[in-house]
């Protein structure tokens, strides 16, 4: 149903909906009855968009008359702010139109809140986008990326008009969703809904942790806010509740989320599937909650809400800002049509007329640039200069703390840090590699200042506690053990935020390998966004035994090996576990041939295995190497993890029968693939019969060997030795496969 009414308003406050100009400052507006009711006292969607004149229902008519002579200075101020929000809107509209692809609705609706946030609050320096003390901004609703690119342009970042014109094009720095590794000023990569708000929890956690560790009386070396714009889709995804629950528990008072409550998704109005009270949910999770009912016009209300949020220091804040998606579009506002498709030439022209924007495509008047540079730009430069002076004074007064802070903020690892990793011989007791992992974590923790992490309620099984530190909690934020609870998905995404807060923060998180399924998207985002997270995965195969197929990974090794920019490392004893951590930390800090950060999935056993004299850290870092050497082998046997012992025993049996056998450990295929061809040929010699043995899917092994022993079906519930026998993963099976090729 459409309601019809006539408004006589200053052009500073253009009404929304289907709008026709009759004469100067007089309009006929057709709006959906839901919008109409909100504007005049019903739903809170648009309350405050025009002066109240009583109840407005159905086809009732309301006449409001104002004389131009009554325009006050306050109205002129409103006009000015509307003008600058329109600059944000039309850069976004034009970028999407030029690409003929994208999401214009969110930028059009969120322009007012983003204008207030950046003009009045954000502390950052466009000349130094990686300044350690900057506020962080996360567009969790990453599909609205043109909003962020438009803001970066207006705020003076390295984002020119030509870059905006290349939105969604090959080689541009304006991809379809924000990518931190491509675009200066983008903190985290967002797109999968809910990931951004969870990343933001990690960013805010990092600020709280480092502030507790390094701030001194009168010297706040760490003091920044994390701001988020999130949408209905983010709040529908379960990860947002997992992350928000932790944020409330931890009391992350410098996390402020602006919730774009536009009540539209791809399917249509959210009332068809999403009717819960989001504010009540967040309040129950320990957040400070506010509602700005008219996010289209009430810029003072948005400013006041952010100020109140900043005054609440013991809780994160959610500000629900009710907006109109596609605000200003006469025919597409408040519809799903404007969510994910360009406005098109005709509707863009109508929107320019409706919003009184007289400029052409990608045209922004100088006064808009001056406005942002005079507020955001000056505030950031002044704050940066003041912090530089503070940092110099701090370094002189607290040199030891400053050295640790520098390691965290620059990513420079302490000298000789690998010396802390222990070495093993065959005389040392054989252990499960999860126990060796605990040894490595506790060896590295006191050496690497940025080492932080925890488990998803499995610390006693994953063996991931750093014994010299307590728990990071609301009242003990300087501690370094993080208790994530049973929240694997949020855990991974929060660790991404930690890893992207500062180059020298090295987060790890842990669960059973099978439960990586819960956080696979976060792990994929680690690899994509070059976040140096270390994933500690234990209980790696059917070797975990009686828990059965629900807990026994089969396809997981193959799937993570297929993931670009992810190292998957499955060590076979204590030395290889040390090597796995050495490789993981180095790659988390971009100490590799590619010069980019990459995460690692370290895969550890539940069952014990012997230590070997010929395994090494150096060999592990090459991905594969001979643990039993033979210059001219008759056969090559390759093993990983707990099956490395099996490979060695099969080699010994064949050797007793007069065969020449080389036994190779291959803890990491990705690292092996990066070696020179001559090295790879020296390890797995072309033309020589070869067999692999691994208690997982055989998928992917054909690249290296001619025959694979593994498991390509579900496991079962039974003691581990029985399972290995029943599924044919035995020394005899390896020997038989080798003989069949000779």
Secondary structure by P-SEA (a helix, b strand, c coil): ccccccccccccccccccccccccccccccccaaaaaaaccccccccccccccccccccbbbbbbbbcccccaaaaaaaaaaaaaaaaaaaaaaaaaaaccccaaaaaaaaaaaaaaaaccccccccccccccbbbbbccccccaaaaaaaaaaacccccaaaaaacccccccccccccccccccccccccccaaaaaaaaaaaaaaaaaaaaccccccccbbbbbbbbbcccccccaaaaaaaaaaaaaccccbbbbbcccccccccccccccccaaaaaaaaaccccccccccccaaaaaaaaaaaaaacccbbbbbbbbbbccccccccccccccccccccaaaaaaaaaaaccccccccccaaaaaaaaacaaaaaaaaaaaaaaaaaaaaaacaaaaaaaaaaacccccccccccbbbbccccccccaaaaaaaaaaaacccccccccccccccccccccccccccccccccccccccccccaaaaaaaaaaaaaccccbbbbbbcccccccccaaaaaaaaaaccbbbbbbcccccccccccccccccaaaaaaaacccbbbbbbccaaaaaaaaaaaaaaaaccccccccbbbbbbbbcbbbbbbccccaaaaaaccccccccccccbbbbbcccaaaaaaaaaaaaaaabbbbbbbbcccaaaaaaccaaaaaaaccccccbbbbcccccccccccccccccccbbbbbccaaaaaaaacccaaaaaaaaaaac
